[in-house]
Amino acid sequence: MQEKLRSYVLPVAIFFGLLLHKWCALISFLAPYLVFVILFLNFVAVDLRKVHFTNMQWCILAFQVVVSIAAYFIVTNTIQNSLLAQGILMGILCPVACSVVVIACMLGADRPTVTAYTVIGNLAIAVVAPLYFSIVGVHPELPLLTSYWIIFKKIAPTIGLPFFVALFLQIALPRTHQVFARYTGTTFYIWAFLLFITLGQTIDFIFLHGAGNEWNIVWLAVASMVVCAIQFGMGKWIGRQFGDSMAGGQMLGQKNTAMGIWMANTFLSPLTSVFLACYSIWQNLFNSWQIWYQDHRKPISEPSSKVPASPPGR
């Protein structure tokens, strides 16, 4: 049921975000709470004590952390477009989507590998993002440590705390943990509502401040498509080195754009969120194509039923 609905979530979120964008801006304060709930319910569905990290996951994480800030400075110093640079930074640094396990497993990826990365990917971004935002954010006049602490206090409870709460429940209160685990299926609907709010908030900002920024919006849309293609391609290449190209592609390419839009609106220039909104479109189109191709590709021909005769002596 959820797999059938998933393909309709993005167009519906865009339609109602366009229709109700002013209302979305008014309730945008709900975004961090919804992110917390989504991550918490995803974490309680996993035995966190058995999560193991692999070299492939560390390579994917290293790409996000290193390439994101490197791309920011390259674009800033060459094209000298700070808005585009912030968009690319967020597009690469944005944590992996909570729904990545569903899509990746539909495409044949290893479930434990992808599930573990939803943990390490989100926790790592909770630590790294405040540092990057304190350097490139809208308040560079603040001392680095002060800026980091201000941003960390806002991000850590939203992204990091769900992990530790879920781990505590698994160890200390297993019955309570089982109660919450029954509701993990609701994350899809919460995510859909979060996507609607964040896209509507972005649309509202475009209506208010889009005049005079048309070319910036076009550049952000085009750049998001290029970054999306690079990340899926690079992720598949990294994954292929470790025997699971599909897991690598989804872990690096499939982003939690709703969370990314919230972070961009909160800590960077709000127009940066256009990059994530467009990225959401490209990644959903690509995932839809991957699922279609998976379902319609020609089946591998059956091997011959004839067994060759064994050579003498065997």
C-alpha angles and dihedrals in degrees: 000000000000091000090056093047094046094075090057097047098083099049091043091049091050093047096049092037088057092045097044102026094131090053090048090054090053094053097038088110086077093066099089091047091051090048089053093051093047094050093043094052090046092051095049088056089064130065094238092191089066097047111122127187122222135202090255091058092050090050091052091048092047089053091053095047100041103033094045096059093036091054090048093057093041092054092042093052098040110031091021093214108136093184092056090044091054091048093053090045091054093042091059100033095046109116123251117277119262089228093056092101092059096047096039094050091048086057094048103263123148108268099211091050094051094041092052091052092056084063101043094037095054095041092050093050089050087062101036102040096064089053093051094043090051088056101041102020131110094269105055091148091077118091112264097246093045092049091046093051093047092051095040090055089057099043103037097062090049100045107017104035096062089063095053094043091051091047091050092051092049092053104033107022108028094163092054088046090055091052092056091043089064090066099052089108090067092068090085092060093043089050090050091053091047090051090051092052096046095044090046090050090051092048090050091053091050090052091051100040106014095099107101092014098078095116092047089053091050092049091048091051094049093044091050090056092050093047091047092053092046094050096048090046095045091044091053090049092051091045091050089060088060098039100259113083093165093056091048093049094049096043092054101031105038108077135188090240093174089061091042092053090050092051092046092050091047105041108017137038104306091227086067087075088073087073091057093043091055091042088057089057095049095046092048091049091049093046090049090052091048092052091046091049091047090053097043106036116116114269117247111260115257115254117251114275091219113100113210116239114263115249117250115280095033 
